[in-house]
Amino acid sequence: MMKILLPVDGTDLSLHETRFALQLVREGLKASFVLVNVQEQATFYEIVTAQDPALIENAAYEAGEDLIAPSARLLTEAGVPFETAVASGEPVNSLLELIELHHCDMVLMGSRALGPWRRLIEGASTSRKLIDESPVPVLLVKPPQDR
């Protein structure tokens, strides 16, 4: 059985990617999933001013779990096995660590098409960087086209 890392963020686009993953399973792919959400790391200011730094960590974990929930519901309803993970930090490095930690065979993620100006300002997208650095194949799911 193939283990697939599926980064999600609670958006309609994430649900589109989750439905695509389920379509692959319905077509015969034997797979389990690792639903993952990567939270931004707390800022230095947030850490210094926090009465209890563990509260920041707990809040980030709970936010990540909430964002995973819609995709988790779809997989549960379909009877597809999955586990969840919430990470924090730079997205590409976090995803690379999770690929290794969970022994994933593939990543399935959405491509957020950046326009030419945003690409110029922000550099390569997370998906582009992950394709370049991932030790496993990365399958990009295009956003649904308006019909």
LUMFIVEX-447700 format. One record per atom (N, C-alpha, C, O): residue number from 0; residue in one letter; atom name; z, y, x. Coordinates in steps of 0.2 Angstrom, whole numbers. Example, Ala and Ser with C-alpha at 12.3 -4.5 7.8 and 13.67 -1.06 7.14 Angstrom:
// residues 2
{atom 0,"a","N",{39,-28,66}}
{atom 0,"a","CA",{39,-22,62}}
{atom 0,"a","C",{39,-16,66}}
{atom 0,"a","O",{42,-17,71}}
{atom 1,"s","N",{35,-11,64}}
{atom 1,"s","CA",{36,-5,68}}
{atom 1,"s","C",{39,0,64}}
{atom 1,"s","O",{40,6,67}}
This chain:
// residues 147
{atom 0,"m","N",{0,-6,4}}
{atom 0,"m","CA",{0,0,0}}
{atom 0,"m","C",{0,6,4}}
{atom 0,"m","O",{4,7,9}}
{atom 1,"m","N",{-4,11,3}}
{atom 1,"m","CA",{-5,17,7}}
{atom 1,"m","C",{1,22,4}}
{atom 1,"m","O",{2,23,-1}}
{atom 2,"k","N",{4,25,9}}
{atom 2,"k","CA",{9,30,8}}
{atom 2,"k","C",{5,37,9}}
{atom 2,"k","O",{3,39,14}}
{atom 3,"i","N",{5,42,4}}
{atom 3,"i","CA",{2,48,4}}
{atom 3,"i","C",{7,54,3}}
{atom 3,"i","O",{11,54,-2}}
{atom 4,"l","N",{7,58,8}}
{atom 4,"l","CA",{10,65,7}}
{atom 4,"l","C",{7,69,3}}
{atom 4,"l","O",{1,71,4}}
{atom 5,"l","N",{10,72,-2}}
{atom 5,"l","CA",{7,76,-7}}
{atom 5,"l","C",{12,83,-8}}
{atom 5,"l","O",{17,83,-12}}
{atom 6,"p","N",{10,88,-4}}
{atom 6,"p","CA",{14,94,-4}}
{atom 6,"p","C",{12,97,-11}}
{atom 6,"p","O",{7,98,-13}}
{atom 7,"v","N",{18,100,-15}}
{atom 7,"v","CA",{17,103,-21}}
{atom 7,"v","C",{22,109,-21}}
{atom 7,"v","O",{27,110,-18}}
{atom 8,"d","N",{20,114,-26}}
{atom 8,"d","CA",{24,120,-26}}
{atom 8,"d","C",{25,122,-34}}
{atom 8,"d","O",{27,128,-35}}
{atom 9,"g","N",{24,117,-38}}
{atom 9,"g","CA",{26,119,-45}}
{atom 9,"g","C",{20,123,-49}}
{atom 9,"g","O",{21,124,-55}}
{atom 10,"t","N",{15,124,-46}}
{atom 10,"t","CA",{10,128,-49}}
{atom 10,"t","C",{5,124,-53}}
{atom 10,"t","O",{5,118,-52}}
{atom 11,"d","N",{1,127,-57}}
{atom 11,"d","CA",{-5,123,-60}}
{atom 11,"d","C",{-9,120,-55}}
{atom 11,"d","O",{-12,114,-57}}
{atom 12,"l","N",{-10,123,-50}}
{atom 12,"l","CA",{-15,120,-44}}
{atom 12,"l","C",{-11,114,-42}}
{atom 12,"l","O",{-15,109,-41}}
{atom 13,"s","N",{-5,114,-41}}
{atom 13,"s","CA",{-1,108,-39}}
{atom 13,"s","C",{-2,102,-44}}
{atom 13,"s","O",{-3,96,-42}}
{atom 14,"l","N",{-2,104,-50}}
{atom 14,"l","CA",{-2,99,-55}}
{atom 14,"l","C",{-10,96,-55}}
{atom 14,"l","O",{-11,90,-57}}
{atom 15,"h","N",{-14,100,-54}}
{atom 15,"h","CA",{-21,98,-53}}
{atom 15,"h","C",{-22,93,-48}}
{atom 15,"h","O",{-25,88,-48}}
{atom 16,"e","N",{-19,94,-42}}
{atom 16,"e","CA",{-19,90,-36}}
{atom 16,"e","C",{-15,83,-38}}
{atom 16,"e","O",{-18,78,-36}}
{atom 17,"t","N",{-10,83,-42}}
{atom 17,"t","CA",{-6,77,-43}}
{atom 17,"t","C",{-10,73,-48}}
{atom 17,"t","O",{-11,67,-48}}
{atom 18,"r","N",{-14,76,-53}}
{atom 18,"r","CA",{-18,73,-57}}
{atom 18,"r","C",{-24,69,-54}}
{atom 18,"r","O",{-26,64,-55}}
{atom 19,"f","N",{-26,73,-48}}
{atom 19,"f","CA",{-32,70,-44}}
{atom 19,"f","C",{-29,63,-41}}
{atom 19,"f","O",{-32,58,-40}}
{atom 20,"a","N",{-23,64,-38}}
{atom 20,"a","CA",{-20,58,-35}}
{atom 20,"a","C",{-19,52,-40}}
{atom 20,"a","O",{-20,47,-38}}
{atom 21,"l","N",{-17,54,-46}}
{atom 21,"l","CA",{-16,49,-51}}
{atom 21,"l","C",{-23,46,-53}}
{atom 21,"l","O",{-23,40,-54}}
{atom 22,"q","N",{-28,50,-53}}
{atom 22,"q","CA",{-35,47,-54}}
{atom 22,"q","C",{-37,42,-49}}
{atom 22,"q","O",{-40,37,-50}}
{atom 23,"l","N",{-35,43,-42}}
{atom 23,"l","CA",{-37,39,-37}}
{atom 23,"l","C",{-33,32,-38}}
{atom 23,"l","O",{-36,27,-37}}
{atom 24,"v","N",{-27,32,-41}}
{atom 24,"v","CA",{-23,26,-42}}
{atom 24,"v","C",{-26,23,-48}}
{atom 24,"v","O",{-27,16,-48}}
{atom 25,"r","N",{-28,26,-53}}
{atom 25,"r","CA",{-31,23,-59}}
{atom 25,"r","C",{-38,20,-57}}
{atom 25,"r","O",{-40,15,-60}}
{atom 26,"e","N",{-41,22,-52}}
{atom 26,"e","CA",{-48,20,-49}}
{atom 26,"e","C",{-46,14,-45}}
{atom 26,"e","O",{-51,10,-43}}
{atom 27,"g","N",{-40,12,-43}}
{atom 27,"g","CA",{-39,6,-39}}
{atom 27,"g","C",{-35,7,-33}}
{atom 27,"g","O",{-34,2,-29}}
{atom 28,"l","N",{-34,13,-31}}
{atom 28,"l","CA",{-31,14,-24}}
{atom 28,"l","C",{-23,12,-25}}
{atom 28,"l","O",{-20,15,-30}}
{atom 29,"k","N",{-21,8,-21}}
{atom 29,"k","CA",{-14,6,-21}}
{atom 29,"k","C",{-10,11,-16}}
{atom 29,"k","O",{-11,11,-10}}
{atom 30,"a","N",{-6,15,-20}}
{atom 30,"a","CA",{-3,20,-16}}
{atom 30,"a","C",{4,22,-19}}
{atom 30,"a","O",{5,21,-25}}
{atom 31,"s","N",{8,24,-14}}
{atom 31,"s","CA",{15,28,-16}}
{atom 31,"s","C",{14,34,-13}}
{atom 31,"s","O",{10,36,-9}}
{atom 32,"f","N",{18,39,-16}}
{atom 32,"f","CA",{18,46,-14}}
{atom 32,"f","C",{24,49,-11}}
{atom 32,"f","O",{30,46,-13}}
{atom 33,"v","N",{24,54,-7}}
{atom 33,"v","CA",{30,58,-5}}
{atom 33,"v","C",{28,65,-7}}
{atom 33,"v","O",{24,68,-4}}
{atom 34,"l","N",{31,67,-13}}
{atom 34,"l","CA",{31,73,-15}}
{atom 34,"l","C",{35,78,-11}}
{atom 34,"l","O",{41,77,-10}}
{atom 35,"v","N",{32,83,-8}}
{atom 35,"v","CA",{36,87,-4}}
{atom 35,"v","C",{35,95,-5}}
{atom 35,"v","O",{29,97,-7}}
{atom 36,"n","N",{40,99,-5}}
{atom 36,"n","CA",{40,106,-5}}
{atom 36,"n","C",{43,109,1}}
{atom 36,"n","O",{48,107,3}}
{atom 37,"v","N",{39,114,4}}
{atom 37,"v","CA",{42,117,10}}
{atom 37,"v","C",{44,124,8}}
{atom 37,"v","O",{40,128,5}}
{atom 38,"q","N",{50,125,9}}
{atom 38,"q","CA",{53,132,8}}
{atom 38,"q","C",{53,136,14}}
{atom 38,"q","O",{53,134,19}}
{atom 39,"e","N",{53,143,13}}
{atom 39,"e","CA",{53,147,18}}
{atom 39,"e","C",{60,147,21}}
{atom 39,"e","O",{65,146,18}}
{atom 40,"q","N",{60,147,28}}
{atom 40,"q","CA",{67,147,31}}
{atom 40,"q","C",{70,154,29}}
{atom 40,"q","O",{67,159,29}}
{atom 41,"a","N",{77,154,29}}
{atom 41,"a","CA",{81,160,28}}
{atom 41,"a","C",{80,165,34}}
{atom 41,"a","O",{79,163,39}}
{atom 42,"t","N",{80,171,32}}
{atom 42,"t","CA",{79,176,37}}
{atom 42,"t","C",{86,177,41}}
{atom 42,"t","O",{91,175,39}}
{atom 43,"f","N",{85,180,47}}
{atom 43,"f","CA",{91,181,51}}
{atom 43,"f","C",{96,185,47}}
{atom 43,"f","O",{102,183,47}}
{atom 44,"y","N",{94,190,43}}
{atom 44,"y","CA",{98,194,39}}
{atom 44,"y","C",{102,190,34}}
{atom 44,"y","O",{108,191,33}}
{atom 45,"e","N",{98,186,31}}
{atom 45,"e","CA",{101,181,26}}
{atom 45,"e","C",{107,177,29}}
{atom 45,"e","O",{112,176,26}}
{atom 46,"i","N",{105,174,35}}
{atom 46,"i","CA",{110,170,38}}
{atom 46,"i","C",{116,174,40}}
{atom 46,"i","O",{122,171,39}}
{atom 47,"v","N",{115,179,43}}
{atom 47,"v","CA",{121,183,46}}
{atom 47,"v","C",{125,186,40}}
{atom 47,"v","O",{131,186,41}}
{atom 48,"t","N",{122,188,34}}
{atom 48,"t","CA",{126,191,29}}
{atom 48,"t","C",{129,186,24}}
{atom 48,"t","O",{133,188,20}}
{atom 49,"a","N",{127,180,25}}
{atom 49,"a","CA",{129,175,20}}
{atom 49,"a","C",{136,173,21}}
{atom 49,"a","O",{138,172,27}}
{atom 50,"q","N",{140,173,16}}
{atom 50,"q","CA",{147,171,16}}
{atom 50,"q","C",{148,164,19}}
{atom 50,"q","O",{152,162,23}}
{atom 51,"d","N",{143,160,16}}
{atom 51,"d","CA",{143,152,17}}
{atom 51,"d","C",{136,150,18}}
{atom 51,"d","O",{132,150,13}}
{atom 52,"p","N",{133,149,25}}
{atom 52,"p","CA",{126,148,26}}
{atom 52,"p","C",{124,141,22}}
{atom 52,"p","O",{118,141,21}}
{atom 53,"a","N",{129,137,21}}
{atom 53,"a","CA",{127,131,17}}
{atom 53,"a","C",{124,132,10}}
{atom 53,"a","O",{120,129,7}}
{atom 54,"l","N",{127,138,7}}
{atom 54,"l","CA",{124,140,1}}
{atom 54,"l","C",{117,142,1}}
{atom 54,"l","O",{113,140,-4}}
{atom 55,"i","N",{115,145,6}}
{atom 55,"i","CA",{107,147,7}}
{atom 55,"i","C",{103,140,7}}
{atom 55,"i","O",{98,139,4}}
{atom 56,"e","N",{106,135,11}}
{atom 56,"e","CA",{102,129,12}}
{atom 56,"e","C",{102,125,5}}
{atom 56,"e","O",{97,122,3}}
{atom 57,"n","N",{108,125,1}}
{atom 57,"n","CA",{108,122,-5}}
{atom 57,"n","C",{103,125,-10}}
{atom 57,"n","O",{100,122,-14}}
{atom 58,"a","N",{103,132,-10}}
{atom 58,"a","CA",{99,135,-15}}
{atom 58,"a","C",{91,134,-13}}
{atom 58,"a","O",{87,133,-18}}
{atom 59,"a","N",{90,133,-7}}
{atom 59,"a","CA",{83,132,-5}}
{atom 59,"a","C",{81,125,-7}}
{atom 59,"a","O",{75,123,-10}}
{atom 60,"y","N",{86,120,-6}}
{atom 60,"y","CA",{84,113,-8}}
{atom 60,"y","C",{84,113,-16}}
{atom 60,"y","O",{79,109,-18}}
{atom 61,"e","N",{88,116,-19}}
{atom 61,"e","CA",{87,116,-27}}
{atom 61,"e","C",{81,119,-29}}
{atom 61,"e","O",{78,116,-34}}
{atom 62,"a","N",{79,124,-26}}
{atom 62,"a","CA",{72,128,-28}}
{atom 62,"a","C",{67,123,-26}}
{atom 62,"a","O",{62,122,-31}}
{atom 63,"g","N",{67,119,-21}}
{atom 63,"g","CA",{62,115,-19}}
{atom 63,"g","C",{61,109,-24}}
{atom 63,"g","O",{56,107,-26}}
{atom 64,"e","N",{67,106,-26}}
{atom 64,"e","CA",{67,101,-31}}
{atom 64,"e","C",{65,103,-38}}
{atom 64,"e","O",{61,99,-41}}
{atom 65,"d","N",{66,109,-40}}
{atom 65,"d","CA",{63,112,-46}}
{atom 65,"d","C",{56,112,-46}}
{atom 65,"d","O",{52,111,-51}}
{atom 66,"l","N",{53,114,-40}}
{atom 66,"l","CA",{46,115,-39}}
{atom 66,"l","C",{42,108,-39}}
{atom 66,"l","O",{36,108,-41}}
{atom 67,"i","N",{46,103,-37}}
{atom 67,"i","CA",{43,96,-36}}
{atom 67,"i","C",{43,93,-43}}
{atom 67,"i","O",{39,89,-45}}
{atom 68,"a","N",{48,95,-48}}
{atom 68,"a","CA",{49,92,-54}}
{atom 68,"a","C",{43,91,-58}}
{atom 68,"a","O",{42,85,-61}}
{atom 69,"p","N",{38,96,-59}}
{atom 69,"p","CA",{33,95,-64}}
{atom 69,"p","C",{28,89,-61}}
{atom 69,"p","O",{26,85,-65}}
{atom 70,"s","N",{27,89,-55}}
{atom 70,"s","CA",{23,83,-52}}
{atom 70,"s","C",{26,77,-52}}
{atom 70,"s","O",{23,71,-54}}
{atom 71,"a","N",{33,77,-51}}
{atom 71,"a","CA",{37,70,-52}}
{atom 71,"a","C",{37,68,-59}}
{atom 71,"a","O",{36,62,-60}}
{atom 72,"r","N",{37,72,-64}}
{atom 72,"r","CA",{36,70,-71}}
{atom 72,"r","C",{30,66,-72}}
{atom 72,"r","O",{30,61,-75}}
{atom 73,"l","N",{24,69,-69}}
{atom 73,"l","CA",{18,66,-70}}
{atom 73,"l","C",{17,59,-67}}
{atom 73,"l","O",{15,54,-70}}
{atom 74,"l","N",{20,58,-61}}
{atom 74,"l","CA",{20,52,-58}}
{atom 74,"l","C",{25,47,-61}}
{atom 74,"l","O",{23,41,-62}}
{atom 75,"t","N",{30,49,-63}}
{atom 75,"t","CA",{35,45,-67}}
{atom 75,"t","C",{32,42,-73}}
{atom 75,"t","O",{32,36,-75}}
{atom 76,"e","N",{29,46,-77}}
{atom 76,"e","CA",{25,44,-83}}
{atom 76,"e","C",{20,39,-82}}
{atom 76,"e","O",{18,35,-86}}
{atom 77,"a","N",{16,40,-76}}
{atom 77,"a","CA",{11,35,-75}}
{atom 77,"a","C",{14,29,-71}}
{atom 77,"a","O",{10,24,-70}}
{atom 78,"g","N",{20,29,-70}}
{atom 78,"g","CA",{23,23,-67}}
{atom 78,"g","C",{21,22,-60}}
{atom 78,"g","O",{21,16,-57}}
{atom 79,"v","N",{20,27,-56}}
{atom 79,"v","CA",{18,27,-49}}
{atom 79,"v","C",{24,28,-45}}
{atom 79,"v","O",{27,33,-46}}
{atom 80,"p","N",{25,24,-40}}
{atom 80,"p","CA",{31,25,-35}}
{atom 80,"p","C",{30,31,-31}}
{atom 80,"p","O",{25,33,-28}}
{atom 81,"f","N",{36,35,-30}}
{atom 81,"f","CA",{36,41,-26}}
{atom 81,"f","C",{43,42,-24}}
{atom 81,"f","O",{48,40,-26}}
{atom 82,"e","N",{43,46,-18}}
{atom 82,"e","CA",{50,49,-16}}
{atom 82,"e","C",{49,56,-15}}
{atom 82,"e","O",{43,58,-15}}
{atom 83,"t","N",{54,60,-14}}
{atom 83,"t","CA",{53,67,-14}}
{atom 83,"t","C",{57,69,-7}}
{atom 83,"t","O",{61,66,-5}}
{atom 84,"a","N",{54,75,-5}}
{atom 84,"a","CA",{57,78,1}}
{atom 84,"a","C",{57,86,0}}
{atom 84,"a","O",{51,88,-2}}
{atom 85,"v","N",{62,89,2}}
{atom 85,"v","CA",{62,97,3}}
{atom 85,"v","C",{63,98,10}}
{atom 85,"v","O",{68,96,13}}
{atom 86,"a","N",{58,102,13}}
{atom 86,"a","CA",{59,105,20}}
{atom 86,"a","C",{59,112,20}}
{atom 86,"a","O",{57,115,15}}
{atom 87,"s","N",{61,115,25}}
{atom 87,"s","CA",{61,122,26}}
{atom 87,"s","C",{58,124,33}}
{atom 87,"s","O",{59,120,38}}
{atom 88,"g","N",{55,129,33}}
{atom 88,"g","CA",{52,131,40}}
{atom 88,"g","C",{45,133,39}}
{atom 88,"g","O",{42,133,34}}
{atom 89,"e","N",{41,133,45}}
{atom 89,"e","CA",{34,134,45}}
{atom 89,"e","C",{31,128,42}}
{atom 89,"e","O",{32,123,44}}
{atom 90,"p","N",{26,130,37}}
{atom 90,"p","CA",{23,124,33}}
{atom 90,"p","C",{20,119,37}}
{atom 90,"p","O",{21,113,36}}
{atom 91,"v","N",{15,120,42}}
{atom 91,"v","CA",{12,115,45}}
{atom 91,"v","C",{16,111,50}}
{atom 91,"v","O",{16,105,49}}
{atom 92,"n","N",{21,114,53}}
{atom 92,"n","CA",{26,110,57}}
{atom 92,"n","C",{30,105,53}}
{atom 92,"n","O",{31,100,55}}
{atom 93,"s","N",{32,108,47}}
{atom 93,"s","CA",{36,104,43}}
{atom 93,"s","C",{32,98,40}}
{atom 93,"s","O",{35,93,40}}
{atom 94,"l","N",{26,99,38}}
{atom 94,"l","CA",{22,94,35}}
{atom 94,"l","C",{21,89,41}}
{atom 94,"l","O",{21,83,39}}
{atom 95,"l","N",{19,91,47}}
{atom 95,"l","CA",{18,86,52}}
{atom 95,"l","C",{24,82,54}}
{atom 95,"l","O",{24,76,55}}
{atom 96,"e","N",{30,85,53}}
{atom 96,"e","CA",{37,81,54}}
{atom 96,"e","C",{37,76,48}}
{atom 96,"e","O",{39,70,50}}
{atom 97,"l","N",{36,78,42}}
{atom 97,"l","CA",{37,73,37}}
{atom 97,"l","C",{32,68,37}}
{atom 97,"l","O",{33,62,35}}
{atom 98,"i","N",{26,69,39}}
{atom 98,"i","CA",{21,63,40}}
{atom 98,"i","C",{24,58,45}}
{atom 98,"i","O",{23,52,43}}
{atom 99,"e","N",{27,60,50}}
{atom 99,"e","CA",{30,55,55}}
{atom 99,"e","C",{36,52,52}}
{atom 99,"e","O",{37,46,52}}
{atom 100,"l","N",{40,56,49}}
{atom 100,"l","CA",{47,54,46}}
{atom 100,"l","C",{46,48,41}}
{atom 100,"l","O",{49,43,40}}
{atom 101,"h","N",{41,50,36}}
{atom 101,"h","CA",{39,45,31}}
{atom 101,"h","C",{34,40,32}}
{atom 101,"h","O",{32,36,28}}
{atom 102,"h","N",{31,40,38}}
{atom 102,"h","CA",{26,35,40}}
{atom 102,"h","C",{20,36,35}}
{atom 102,"h","O",{18,30,33}}
{atom 103,"c","N",{18,42,34}}
{atom 103,"c","CA",{12,43,29}}
{atom 103,"c","C",{5,41,32}}
{atom 103,"c","O",{4,42,38}}
{atom 104,"d","N",{1,38,28}}
{atom 104,"d","CA",{-6,36,30}}
{atom 104,"d","C",{-11,42,29}}
{atom 104,"d","O",{-16,41,32}}
{atom 105,"m","N",{-9,46,25}}
{atom 105,"m","CA",{-14,52,23}}
{atom 105,"m","C",{-10,57,20}}
{atom 105,"m","O",{-4,57,17}}
{atom 106,"v","N",{-13,63,20}}
{atom 106,"v","CA",{-11,69,16}}
{atom 106,"v","C",{-16,71,11}}
{atom 106,"v","O",{-22,71,12}}
{atom 107,"l","N",{-14,72,5}}
{atom 107,"l","CA",{-18,75,-1}}
{atom 107,"l","C",{-15,82,-3}}
{atom 107,"l","O",{-10,82,-5}}
{atom 108,"m","N",{-19,87,-2}}
{atom 108,"m","CA",{-17,93,-3}}
{atom 108,"m","C",{-22,98,-6}}
{atom 108,"m","O",{-28,96,-5}}
{atom 109,"g","N",{-20,103,-9}}
{atom 109,"g","CA",{-25,108,-12}}
{atom 109,"g","C",{-28,113,-6}}
{atom 109,"g","O",{-24,114,-1}}
{atom 110,"s","N",{-34,115,-7}}
{atom 110,"s","CA",{-37,120,-3}}
{atom 110,"s","C",{-36,127,-7}}
{atom 110,"s","O",{-39,127,-12}}
{atom 111,"r","N",{-33,131,-4}}
{atom 111,"r","CA",{-32,138,-7}}
{atom 111,"r","C",{-37,142,-4}}
{atom 111,"r","O",{-36,144,2}}
{atom 112,"a","N",{-43,143,-7}}
{atom 112,"a","CA",{-48,146,-4}}
{atom 112,"a","C",{-46,154,-2}}
{atom 112,"a","O",{-46,158,-7}}
{atom 113,"l","N",{-46,155,4}}
{atom 113,"l","CA",{-44,162,6}}
{atom 113,"l","C",{-51,166,6}}
{atom 113,"l","O",{-56,163,9}}
{atom 114,"g","N",{-51,172,4}}
{atom 114,"g","CA",{-57,176,5}}
{atom 114,"g","C",{-58,178,12}}
{atom 114,"g","O",{-53,177,16}}
{atom 115,"p","N",{-64,180,14}}
{atom 115,"p","CA",{-65,182,21}}
{atom 115,"p","C",{-60,187,24}}
{atom 115,"p","O",{-59,187,30}}
{atom 116,"w","N",{-58,192,20}}
{atom 116,"w","CA",{-54,197,23}}
{atom 116,"w","C",{-47,194,24}}
{atom 116,"w","O",{-44,195,29}}
{atom 117,"r","N",{-44,190,19}}
{atom 117,"r","CA",{-38,187,20}}
{atom 117,"r","C",{-38,182,26}}
{atom 117,"r","O",{-33,182,30}}
{atom 118,"r","N",{-43,179,27}}
{atom 118,"r","CA",{-44,174,32}}
{atom 118,"r","C",{-44,178,39}}
{atom 118,"r","O",{-40,176,44}}
{atom 119,"l","N",{-47,184,39}}
{atom 119,"l","CA",{-47,188,45}}
{atom 119,"l","C",{-40,190,47}}
{atom 119,"l","O",{-38,191,53}}
{atom 120,"i","N",{-36,192,42}}
{atom 120,"i","CA",{-30,195,43}}
{atom 120,"i","C",{-24,190,44}}
{atom 120,"i","O",{-20,191,49}}
{atom 121,"e","N",{-25,184,40}}
{atom 121,"e","CA",{-19,179,41}}
{atom 121,"e","C",{-21,174,45}}
{atom 121,"e","O",{-17,170,47}}
{atom 122,"g","N",{-27,173,48}}
{atom 122,"g","CA",{-29,168,52}}
{atom 122,"g","C",{-31,162,47}}
{atom 122,"g","O",{-32,162,41}}
{atom 123,"a","N",{-31,156,50}}
{atom 123,"a","CA",{-32,150,47}}
{atom 123,"a","C",{-27,148,41}}
{atom 123,"a","O",{-21,150,42}}
{atom 124,"s","N",{-29,145,36}}
{atom 124,"s","CA",{-25,143,31}}
{atom 124,"s","C",{-21,137,33}}
{atom 124,"s","O",{-22,134,38}}
{atom 125,"t","N",{-15,135,29}}
{atom 125,"t","CA",{-11,130,31}}
{atom 125,"t","C",{-15,123,31}}
{atom 125,"t","O",{-14,119,35}}
{atom 126,"s","N",{-20,123,26}}
{atom 126,"s","CA",{-24,116,25}}
{atom 126,"s","C",{-28,116,31}}
{atom 126,"s","O",{-29,110,34}}
{atom 127,"r","N",{-31,121,34}}
{atom 127,"r","CA",{-36,121,40}}
{atom 127,"r","C",{-32,119,46}}
{atom 127,"r","O",{-34,115,50}}
{atom 128,"k","N",{-26,122,47}}
{atom 128,"k","CA",{-22,121,52}}
{atom 128,"k","C",{-19,113,52}}
{atom 128,"k","O",{-19,110,57}}
{atom 129,"l","N",{-18,111,46}}
{atom 129,"l","CA",{-15,104,46}}
{atom 129,"l","C",{-21,99,47}}
{atom 129,"l","O",{-20,94,51}}
{atom 130,"i","N",{-27,101,45}}
{atom 130,"i","CA",{-33,96,47}}
{atom 130,"i","C",{-34,96,54}}
{atom 130,"i","O",{-35,90,57}}
{atom 131,"d","N",{-33,101,58}}
{atom 131,"d","CA",{-34,101,65}}
{atom 131,"d","C",{-28,98,68}}
{atom 131,"d","O",{-29,95,74}}
{atom 132,"e","N",{-22,98,66}}
{atom 132,"e","CA",{-16,95,69}}
{atom 132,"e","C",{-14,88,67}}
{atom 132,"e","O",{-10,85,70}}
{atom 133,"s","N",{-16,86,61}}
{atom 133,"s","CA",{-13,80,58}}
{atom 133,"s","C",{-15,74,61}}
{atom 133,"s","O",{-21,73,63}}
{atom 134,"p","N",{-10,69,62}}
{atom 134,"p","CA",{-12,63,65}}
{atom 134,"p","C",{-15,58,60}}
{atom 134,"p","O",{-18,52,62}}
{atom 135,"v","N",{-15,60,54}}
{atom 135,"v","CA",{-18,56,49}}
{atom 135,"v","C",{-24,60,45}}
{atom 135,"v","O",{-24,66,45}}
{atom 136,"p","N",{-28,56,41}}
{atom 136,"p","CA",{-33,60,37}}
{atom 136,"p","C",{-30,65,32}}
{atom 136,"p","O",{-25,63,29}}
{atom 137,"v","N",{-33,70,31}}
{atom 137,"v","CA",{-31,75,26}}
{atom 137,"v","C",{-37,76,21}}
{atom 137,"v","O",{-42,78,23}}
{atom 138,"l","N",{-35,75,14}}
{atom 138,"l","CA",{-40,75,9}}
{atom 138,"l","C",{-38,82,5}}
{atom 138,"l","O",{-33,82,3}}
{atom 139,"l","N",{-43,86,5}}
{atom 139,"l","CA",{-42,93,2}}
{atom 139,"l","C",{-45,92,-5}}
{atom 139,"l","O",{-51,90,-7}}
{atom 140,"v","N",{-41,94,-10}}
{atom 140,"v","CA",{-43,94,-17}}
{atom 140,"v","C",{-45,102,-19}}
{atom 140,"v","O",{-41,106,-18}}
{atom 141,"k","N",{-51,103,-21}}
{atom 141,"k","CA",{-53,109,-23}}
{atom 141,"k","C",{-50,112,-29}}
{atom 141,"k","O",{-49,107,-34}}
{atom 142,"p","N",{-49,118,-30}}
{atom 142,"p","CA",{-46,120,-36}}
{atom 142,"p","C",{-51,119,-42}}
{atom 142,"p","O",{-57,119,-41}}
{atom 143,"p","N",{-49,118,-48}}
{atom 143,"p","CA",{-54,117,-54}}
{atom 143,"p","C",{-58,123,-54}}
{atom 143,"p","O",{-56,129,-54}}
{atom 144,"q","N",{-64,121,-56}}
{atom 144,"q","CA",{-69,127,-57}}
{atom 144,"q","C",{-69,129,-64}}
{atom 144,"q","O",{-68,125,-69}}
{atom 145,"d","N",{-69,136,-65}}
{atom 145,"d","CA",{-69,138,-72}}
{atom 145,"d","C",{-76,136,-75}}
{atom 145,"d","O",{-81,137,-72}}
{atom 146,"r","N",{-75,133,-81}}
{atom 146,"r","CA",{-82,131,-84}}
{atom 146,"r","C",{-84,136,-89}}
{atom 146,"r","O",{-89,135,-93}}
